[in-house]
Amino acid sequence: MDIPKWEEFNKFFKSFCIQNLEKKLSNNPEIYEICVYPFTTGGKFFRSFLLYQTADFIIQKLSKDVKLESFLPLAFSIELIHNYSLIHDDLPSMDNSDYRRGYPTVHKKFGEAEAVLAGDMLLTLAFEYIANSKFEPEKLIRVLKKVSQYSSYRYLITGQFLDIWMQKGRLIKNLENIKIINFYKTSGLILLSVEIPVILLNPPYEIKYNLVRYGYFLGSLFQITDDILDYDGLYEVLNIKDLKNLAKNIYEKIMKIPVNQDLKDIANFVYNRNK
């Protein structure tokens, strides 16, 4: 199959997500309607595309006889985890958001309890798709361990705890604490999208090292540009000039990492979206 670029990827991957959710949940149409809703209201599938393109880079670099399609269930699992986190993040007990991507949030459309359960459903379904993907069992165990860590205590949920405590005044709102929260809540899942293909394809150390650096810096750049766009986070403690300089410095570091043009194009998109 030809390697699709971002727009083409989004078209077929959105269908892939919806079809797989329907396959799992079609016996419960009301549950399916709630769980599929976030996949029908937009989104760039950024993390999934990043995982897919990282896998392609390694396959091409090493001339590996691995089908790129085999990474689709893993890309789907990342999207399931991402959407679970958004559903829960929007809840009244968290950020209390009424809209996401211009549409009512899941709890506003279907109810708060339903939103909690839908998030739980997507998160747990992600692990089934990882476990059923067609890679060596010992490598999948490593991936499952990494995903468990990154989506819970090591990054995502710890970041949400810290964010809540900052909102409650239990954590000082300063540069260092916001950077930590950003890294836990956002950068970790982006780094994970790079690390999964690294684990499964096991390239030489130099390629691993460069890709992990790329994923780390890309996650940081993504959150900084998010804060600029949303007038939030680091925007509240840094002036716009310093914030843009910080983004520029990280972007320049990414551009020096020896990855292919497709991965650099992803970084270009992230950096230039606030211009």
N, C-alpha and C positions, 0 to 999 in steps of 0.2 A: 504494500500500500504506500502511496506517496505520503511524505511527511507534511501534514497540513500546517499552515501558518495559523496565527492566533485566531483570526476571524473564521477560518475554515474549521479549525479545531473546535471552536465554541459551538458551531452549528451541529456537528456530529456528536460532540461530547454531551451537550445538553440533552439530545435525544437518547444517548446512551444512559445517562443518569435517570431520566424519566422512565425509560423502558425497564431498567433494572429495579427501580422502586416499585413499579407496577407488578413486576414478576414476583417480588417478595410480599407485597401488601395487597394484591388485588382481591384477596378473599375478605379483606376488611376495607371496603371502599371509603368509609368515612375517615378511617385512620390514614389511608393512602392520600386522600385529599389534603389532609393537614400536613403530612410529611413531604409531599411533593411541592407544596405551595412555594417554598423559598427557591426552588429550582425553576419556577415558571415566571419569576418576577425580576429577572435580570441577573446581573453578576457577570464578572469577567472570567471566572474559572482560572484565576491567576495562579493559584498554588498547584492546581492540577496540570496546567500548561507548563509550569516550571518543572514539575516532576517529569513530565513527558519529554520535554526538551533536554533535560539533564540526562535522562536515559539514552536519548538519541545521540547526544554528544559522546557519551562513553562508548556506545555500540559502534559508532563511526570511527572513533579514535582507535579502538582496539580491533576493529574488523570482526566483532563478535557475531556469531551465528545465533542471534536472539531476535525474536520478532518483537517489534515495538508495541504491537497490539497487546502483548502480554502484560504491559504496564497499565492498561486502562483500568482494571479493577483496583489497582493501587492508587491511581489518580482519583478514582471515584471515592475511595475510602478517605482520602484527604479532603475532598469536597464535602463528604458527609460530616466529618469532624468540624470543618470550618462552619458549616451551616448550623450544626448543633450549637456551636459556641455563640453564633449570632442570635439564634432564637433565645437562648438563655440570657445573653447580654442585654437584650431588649426588654426583659421582664420588668415589671414594676418594682420588684425588690432589688434590681440591679440598676440599669441606666434609665429605665422607665421611658422607653422610646415608643412613640405611636406609629412612626413610619420608618421604613427602610427601602432604599432604592425607589422612593416615590410611591410605595404601596403600604397599606396597613401592615404592621408587624403581625407575626403569627398569633400572639396573645390578644391583640386587638380584634383580629378577624375571627378567631376560633375559641378564645377563652384562655385564661391563665393556666389552669390545670392541664388543658390540652397542649399548650405550648411546652410546658415542662416535660410532659410525656413524649411529645414529638422529638424534642431535643435528645432525650434519653434513647429513643428509638434509633435516631440517626447515628448517634455515637456508638452504640453497641453493634449496629449493623456494619459499621466500618470494619470492625475486627473480624466479622465473618468473611467479608470480601478479601481481606488480607490473607486470612487462613486458607481460603479456597483458591488463591492465585497459584499459577503454575511455576513455582520455583522450588529449589531444594529446601526440604523441611528445616534444616539447621539454619539456613539463611532467613527463612520466614520467622523462625523463633526470635532471631535477633531483631528483625523488623518489628514484630509484635511488642517486644520489650521496649524498643525505642519509641514506638508510637504511644505505648502506655505511659512512659515517662514524660514525653513531651506534651501529651494532652492532659496531664494531671499535675503531679507535685513538682516536676522539674520546671515546667513553664506555664502552661495555659491556666490551670485552676489556681495555682499560686499567684499568678499575675492578677487574676480576678479578685482574690482575697485582698491583695495589697491595694488594688484600685478602690475596693469598697471601704477599706480602712482609711484611705486618704479622703474619700468623700465624707466619712464620719469624723474626720479630724484626728484620727488616731495615728496618722502618718503625715509628717510634714510635707507640704507641697513644695518641693524644691527640684532643682535640675537633676540631681543624682537619683532621687526616688522616682521621678517620672521616667527617666531613662531605663531604670530597672523594670518598672511596670510595662513600658513599651516593649522591652526585650522579651519579657515573659509572655505577654498577651499576644504579641504580633510576630516578632522576629522568630520565635521558636518554631512556629508551624511552617514558616517559610524555609527556615534551615532544614526542617524535617523533610520537606519536599525535595530537597537536594540530597539529603543523606540516604533516603530509601533506595534510589538507584545505585548509589555508591556501595551500599551493603550488598545488594543483590548481584551487581556486576563485578564487584571487587577489582577495580582497576589498580594499577601500581600506585605506590605511596604518593608520588608527586602529583598525580591527577587527583587523588583523594584530597590531598592537602589544599590544592588550588580550588577545588569545588567547595569544600567546607568553608574556606575563606570567602569565596564568592557568595555562598548562601548566607553567611553571617553578615557580611556587609550589605547585601541586598535587603535582608530583613530590617536592618537599621535604617537604610535609605527609604524603604517603603513607609515606615512609621513616621519618619521626619516629614516626608512629603504629605502624608495623611494629616499630620498635625497642622501643616501650613494650610491645607485645603479646608480643614474643619475648624480652624482657629481654636485649637484645643491642645491639651497635653503640653508639649515643649513650647508651643506658641505662647502659653501663659507665663512662662518664666524667662524666655529669651526674646530679644527684639528680632524682627523679621530679617534684618541684614545678617545677624549672627546665625540665625537658623538656616538661611539659604547658603551661607558659607560652609556650615557644617554639612549640609547635603552635598555641596559641591566637592568637598574634601573626600567624602565617602565615595561619591560617584567616580572621582578620579582614581581612587584606589581600585575600584572594581574594573575600570577600563585597563588597568595594568596587569590584571590576572589573565593568564593564557587560557581562555575559553573560546568557543566558536562565536560566530557573529549572531547566531540565534539567541544565545544566552546574553550577549551584550545588548541585543535589541530589547530584551526584557528589561534590563537595567536602564536603557535609554528611555523606555516608556515610563518607568517609575520616576526617573529624575525629571523628565520634561513635562509631566502632567500638571505641575504647579506653575507653569509659565504661561 
